[in-house]
Amino acid sequence: MAYIASCLCGAVSLTIEGEVRHVMHCHCSMCRKAHGSAFASYGLVEKDKVRVEGEEYIQSFQSSKNTVRTFCRLCGSNIEWKDKSEFNEKYRSFSLGLLDSEFTPSSEEHIFESSTPNWCPTSKNK
């Protein structure tokens, strides 16, 4: 199955020619700020299964020592989250909100839930 994804303005698009192996919903403060929401959702795919069009519109921001976030420089849509870990040598983490195709995850987890803000309806910190 192929999945199609694109940014808000359509300048950047991704074609994923393989399985989305895992989904992470990150509640850390950096992901919240980068996405402007209660948490950020990412899909994990093998690097060689992703084709990106519009790379000239992708801007990078190093949000911490080991983490780089990419976004469309025209509309600001978050594209990817990359870290320098050994794990990410083989995989890419893309923002699930970019998906234009229907998708149901087979594997998912919420991480850094203790950082979920109280205003979020799913917060366990209330």
Secondary structure, DSSP 8 states (H G I E B T S, - for coil): --EEEE-SSSSSEEEE-S---EEEEE-SHHHHHHHTSS-EEEEEEEGGGEEEE-GGGEEEEEEETTEEEEEETTT--EEEEEE-SSGGGSEEEEEGGGB-S----SSEEEE-GGG--TTSTT-S--
